[in-house]
């Protein structure tokens, strides 16, 4: 499939290029010392990703420890309530630790072990990446430091407890807005001090090269499985594929299985409370080109050109930029990026829970809300949504803030 002069049949061989660029987005805007560290990671990754031993070990872990493949569920009651369009979800909430994050964390820590590192470092917003990395670190017997903003620690107390039980050191980040962006800042600073003995396991398809590529590759199992499963279930491809987008790991994993297919793809950003700067985190919808955290992408900026304050009901989506590959697909028009508000998201959270017995992560509920909205406009066909995580972590916060609907 050729789209805007890009051949998606060979897409993954050419993007990113050797310097980590997806078109003009990506790269590694970091110090020379950290560039050497990233080059070491890049070389190690390309060594082991072609190794049968590494591939077989990762497959064994996914099968015997993670519980892959995760299933697809047909949302029959919800579909019938909306009309004739059939809704399906890829159940990453059934992945061990409750979200898609373990897909890349097990790969990253296996890489760290291969490189002889002693510690893994990460940031987390909703806590799912932190829990996944703490799990992987415990599995491989490595030290683990997780940086998390004060606001998110309060919102995601169950995941903070899980990280600590798993043996991780949770480092509270108190400066700025004390959310995901500040947690990334602090984790990068720590990595700059400790890179000789540690590896920074970035939690999404962002950061300097090679992390946007590596995380996408590890997450591509979601799209690969989903495509094969949907064909087996229905005999055809879905008409539309939907996933939420913050940094963009679950969505990039899901989308990668369908980029070369005649399928409409939708990335759903958090509109939050509205369109005013500071009330949302919809960088691809409202942002402009800019550099932060070592990569060039599309970001939300304040009047000084710095990363703007952002907000979302979902701690995992309140980031002022998005992965460089998402920016590239946005400019190509291959993926349509749109927004869903907090209120629509919370409505979808309760609707899916009560009609299908599935409590979604509030991040994933953005995709569900958009899939429901899309179904009402399509008339007929099918929509496959990525249910990136389960909502145990969100229940107390949602009930406290929005009540029991």
C-alpha positions in Angstrom: 0.0 0.0 0.0 1.4 3.4 -1.1 0.1 6.4 0.8 1.5 9.9 0.1 4.5 8.4 -1.6 5.4 6.2 1.4 5.3 2.4 0.6 3.9 0.8 3.7 4.8 -2.7 2.5 8.5 -1.8 3.2 7.8 0.9 5.8 9.5 -0.7 8.8 12.7 -1.2 6.8 13.0 2.5 6.2 11.5 4.2 9.2 13.2 5.4 11.2 16.4 6.0 9.2 19.8 5.3 10.6 19.8 8.6 12.5 16.4 7.8 14.1 14.3 10.1 11.9 10.7 9.5 10.7 10.8 12.2 8.0 11.8 15.3 10.0 10.8 14.0 13.3 12.8 12.0 15.9 16.6 12.1 16.2 18.7 12.4 19.3 19.0 15.9 20.7 21.2 15.1 23.7 24.7 15.7 25.0 27.6 13.9 23.2 28.1 11.8 26.3 24.5 10.6 26.2 24.7 10.1 22.4 27.5 7.6 23.0 25.3 5.8 25.6 22.4 5.8 23.1 24.7 4.5 20.4 25.7 1.6 22.7 22.0 0.8 23.3 21.3 1.0 19.5 24.2 -1.4 18.7 23.2 -3.8 21.5 19.5 -3.8 20.3 20.4 -4.5 16.7 22.7 -7.3 17.9 20.1 -9.1 20.0 17.0 -8.4 17.9 18.5 -10.6 15.2 19.5 -13.3 17.7 17.4 -16.4 17.7 18.3 -16.9 21.4 16.9 -13.4 22.3 13.8 -13.8 20.1 13.0 -17.3 21.6 13.6 -16.1 25.1 11.2 -13.1 24.6 8.6 -15.4 23.0 8.9 -17.8 26.0 8.4 -14.9 28.4 5.4 -13.6 26.5 3.8 -17.0 26.5 4.7 -18.4 29.9 4.9 -15.2 32.0 2.9 -12.4 30.3 0.0 -14.5 29.2 0.2 -13.7 25.5 -1.5 -13.8 23.1 -4.2 -11.6 24.6 -7.7 -12.1 23.1 -10.1 -9.9 21.1 -13.5 -9.6 22.6 -16.7 -8.7 20.6 -18.7 -6.1 22.5 -22.1 -7.4 21.4 -24.4 -5.7 23.8 -22.6 -2.3 23.5 -22.7 -2.7 19.7 -26.4 -3.5 19.6 -27.1 -0.5 21.8 -25.5 1.9 19.3 -26.7 0.5 16.0 -25.4 -1.9 13.3 -21.6 -1.3 13.7 -19.8 -4.1 15.5 -17.3 -3.1 18.2 -14.3 -5.2 19.3 -11.5 -4.6 21.8 -8.0 -6.0 21.8 -7.6 -7.0 25.5 -4.3 -5.7 26.6 -5.9 -5.3 30.0 -5.5 -9.1 30.3 -1.7 -8.9 29.8 0.1 -9.6 33.1 0.3 -6.4 35.2 -2.9 -5.2 33.5 -1.7 -3.2 30.5 0.4 -3.2 27.3 3.4 -1.8 29.1 5.0 -5.1 29.9 5.4 -5.8 26.2 8.3 -3.4 26.0 9.5 -3.5 29.6 10.4 -7.2 29.4 12.3 -6.5 26.1 14.1 -3.5 27.5 15.2 -5.2 30.7 16.3 -8.3 28.8 18.4 -5.8 26.7 19.8 -4.2 29.9 20.8 -7.7 31.2 22.5 -8.4 27.8 24.4 -5.1 28.2 25.6 -5.9 31.7 23.7 -3.1 33.4 22.8 -3.3 37.1 19.8 -0.9 37.3 16.8 0.2 35.2 15.4 3.7 35.5 12.0 5.0 34.3 9.3 7.6 34.6 5.6 6.8 35.0 2.4 8.7 34.9 -0.6 6.4 35.3 1.8 4.0 37.0 1.3 1.1 34.5 4.8 1.6 33.0 6.3 1.8 36.5 4.5 -1.4 37.6 5.6 -3.2 34.4 9.2 -2.2 34.7 9.2 -3.1 38.4 7.8 -6.5 37.4 10.5 -7.0 34.8 13.3 -5.8 37.1 12.1 -8.3 39.8 11.9 -11.1 37.1 15.5 -10.5 36.0 16.9 -9.6 39.5 17.8 -5.9 38.8 17.6 -2.7 40.7 14.8 -0.3 39.7 14.1 3.4 40.2 10.8 4.8 39.2 10.2 8.6 39.0 6.7 9.8 39.5 5.1 13.2 40.0 3.4 14.0 43.3 0.0 14.6 41.5 0.1 11.2 39.9 1.3 9.4 43.1 -1.9 10.7 44.8 -4.1 9.7 41.8 -2.6 6.3 41.3 -2.0 5.0 44.9 -2.7 1.3 44.0 0.0 1.3 41.4 2.5 3.1 43.7 1.9 0.3 46.3 2.4 -2.4 43.6 5.7 -0.9 42.5 7.0 -0.8 46.1 5.8 -4.4 46.7 7.7 -5.5 43.6 10.9 -3.9 45.1 11.1 -0.7 43.1 12.3 2.6 44.6 9.6 5.1 43.8 11.1 8.6 43.6 8.6 11.4 44.1 9.0 14.4 41.7 7.7 17.6 43.3 8.7 20.4 40.9 6.6 22.1 38.3 3.2 20.6 37.7 4.5 17.4 39.3 3.0 15.1 36.6 4.4 13.1 33.7 6.6 15.7 32.0 8.4 16.5 35.2 8.8 12.8 35.9 10.5 12.4 32.5 12.8 15.4 33.3 13.9 13.8 36.6 14.4 10.4 35.1 16.6 11.8 32.3 18.7 13.7 34.9 19.2 10.5 36.9 20.1 8.6 33.8 22.7 11.3 32.8 24.4 10.6 36.2 24.1 6.8 36.1 24.2 5.7 32.5 27.4 3.6 32.9 25.6 1.2 35.2 22.0 1.8 34.3 19.6 2.0 31.3 16.7 4.3 31.0 13.7 2.3 30.0 11.5 4.9 28.3 7.8 4.2 28.8 6.6 5.2 25.3 7.6 5.7 21.7 9.4 8.9 22.5 12.8 10.2 23.7 16.0 10.1 21.7 16.8 7.4 19.1 16.7 4.4 19.4 13.8 4.3 21.9 10.9 5.3 19.6 11.9 2.5 17.3 12.6 -0.1 20.1 9.4 0.5 22.0 7.4 0.4 18.7 9.1 -2.9 17.8 8.4 -4.5 21.2 4.8 -3.2 21.1 4.1 -4.3 17.5 3.1 -7.7 18.9 -0.3 -6.0 19.8 -1.0 -5.2 16.2 0.4 -8.4 14.8 -1.8 -10.5 17.1 -4.9 -8.3 16.6 -4.8 -8.5 12.8 -4.5 -12.3 12.7 -7.1 -12.7 15.4 -9.6 -10.4 13.8 -9.2 -12.2 10.4 -9.8 -15.5 12.1 -12.8 -14.3 14.0 -14.6 -12.5 11.2 -12.9 -13.5 7.9 -12.1 -9.9 7.1 -10.2 -6.8 8.4 -11.9 -4.2 10.6 -13.1 -1.1 8.9 -11.5 1.1 11.5 -8.8 0.7 14.2 -8.8 3.0 17.2 -6.3 3.6 20.1 -5.6 6.4 22.6 -2.5 8.5 22.1 -0.4 10.2 24.8 3.2 9.4 24.2 1.8 6.7 22.0 3.1 3.2 22.8 -0.2 1.2 22.8 -1.4 3.0 19.7 1.9 2.6 17.8 1.9 -1.1 18.7 -1.7 -1.5 17.5 -1.4 0.6 14.4 1.8 -1.2 13.2 -0.3 -4.3 12.4 -2.6 -2.3 10.0 -0.6 0.4 8.3 -0.3 -1.5 5.1 -4.0 -2.4 5.0 -7.0 -0.5 3.6 -8.2 0.2 7.1 -9.0 3.6 8.6 -6.8 4.3 11.6 -7.7 6.8 14.4 -5.5 8.1 17.2 -7.4 9.6 20.1 -5.9 12.4 22.1 -7.2 13.8 25.4 -9.2 17.0 25.0 -9.5 17.2 28.8 -11.6 20.2 29.9 -11.5 22.0 26.6 -9.4 23.7 23.9 -7.7 26.3 26.0 -4.0 25.8 26.5 -3.5 24.1 29.8 -6.9 22.4 29.7 -5.9 19.5 27.4 -3.0 17.4 26.2 -3.8 17.1 22.5 -0.4 17.9 21.1 -0.9 16.5 17.6 -4.2 18.3 17.2 -3.2 21.7 18.6 0.6 21.7 18.7 3.5 22.7 16.5 7.0 21.3 15.8 9.3 21.4 18.7 12.1 19.6 20.6 11.9 18.2 24.1 13.3 15.2 26.0 15.8 14.6 23.3 13.5 14.3 20.2 11.8 16.4 17.6 8.1 16.0 17.3 4.8 18.0 17.5 4.4 19.6 21.0 2.2 22.1 22.9 4.2 25.3 23.7 3.7 28.2 26.0 4.3 31.9 25.0 8.0 31.3 25.4 8.2 28.3 23.1 8.7 25.9 26.1 6.6 22.8 26.8 3.2 24.1 27.8 1.2 23.0 30.9 -1.1 20.1 30.0 -4.0 18.4 31.6 -6.0 15.1 31.3 -8.1 13.0 33.6 -5.8 10.2 32.5 -2.4 10.4 34.1 -0.9 8.3 31.3 -1.9 10.9 28.6 -1.0 14.2 30.2 2.2 14.8 28.2 2.9 17.9 26.1 4.2 16.0 23.0 3.8 12.7 21.2 6.1 10.2 19.7 7.9 11.3 16.5 6.4 8.4 14.5 2.9 9.7 15.4 3.9 13.1 14.2 5.1 11.6 10.9 1.9 9.6 10.4 -0.1 12.7 11.3 1.6 14.7 8.6 1.3 11.9 6.1 -2.4 11.7 6.8 -2.2 7.9 7.2 -3.6 8.1 10.7 -6.3 10.6 11.7 -5.8 12.1 15.1 -8.9 13.4 16.9 -9.9 14.3 20.5 -12.2 13.1 23.2 -13.1 15.1 26.3 -12.9 14.0 30.0 -16.7 13.9 30.2 -17.0 11.6 27.2 -14.2 9.4 28.5 -15.8 9.0 31.9 -19.2 8.2 30.3 -17.4 5.5 28.2 -15.7 4.2 31.4 -19.0 3.5 33.0 -20.8 2.3 29.9 -18.2 -0.4 29.0 -18.1 -1.5 32.6 -21.9 -1.9 32.9 -22.7 -3.2 29.5 -19.8 -5.6 29.0 -18.3 -6.3 32.4 -15.0 -4.8 31.5 -13.6 -1.9 33.6 -11.1 0.0 31.3 -8.2 2.1 32.3 -9.2 5.8 32.0 -6.6 6.1 29.2 -8.2 3.2 27.3 -11.7 4.7 27.9 -10.6 7.6 25.5 -10.4 5.0 22.7 -13.7 3.3 23.7 -15.5 6.7 23.8 -14.2 7.5 20.3 -15.1 4.1 19.0 -18.6 4.5 20.3 -18.9 7.9 18.7 -17.5 6.6 15.4 -19.9 3.7 15.3 -22.8 6.1 15.4 -21.6 7.8 12.3 -20.6 4.8 10.2 -24.0 3.1 9.8 -22.4 -0.4 9.2 -19.0 -2.1 9.5 -16.7 -2.9 12.4 -14.4 -1.0 14.8 -11.4 -2.6 16.6 -10.2 -0.6 19.6 -7.1 -1.2 21.7 -8.1 -1.7 25.3 -4.6 -0.8 26.5 -5.2 -1.4 30.3 -7.6 -2.2 33.0 -9.2 0.3 35.3 -8.5 -1.0 38.8 -6.0 1.9 39.3 -8.6 4.5 38.4 -11.7 3.4 40.3 -11.2 5.3 43.5 -10.2 8.5 41.7 -13.1 8.4 39.2 -15.7 7.7 42.0 -14.2 10.5 44.1 -14.2 13.1 41.3 -17.2 12.1 39.2 -19.4 10.0 41.6 -21.0 6.7 41.0 -23.0 7.1 37.8 
